[in-house]
């Protein structure tokens, strides 16, 4: 099954997450199919905290990919920001 989930990056105590499309069986930070955005939880006021390629997200959901609960929450946040 294909999932849309977070892959952690950054340094110790400075997390940074890529929003990726990956096979469910791969490791959290392992191989992925496509990177469709990022999430920076410690972004300052003038930095971008969430970026998401909506067209790619729509495509992957249309072919059956399922988003993790955290990614679903981030999608809702990004939609509120865009509106």
Secondary structure, 3 states (H helix, E strand, C coil): CEEEEEEEEEECCEEEEEEEEEECCCCCCCCCCEEEEEECCCCCCCCCCEEECHHHHHHHHHCCCEECHHHHHHHHHHHHHHC
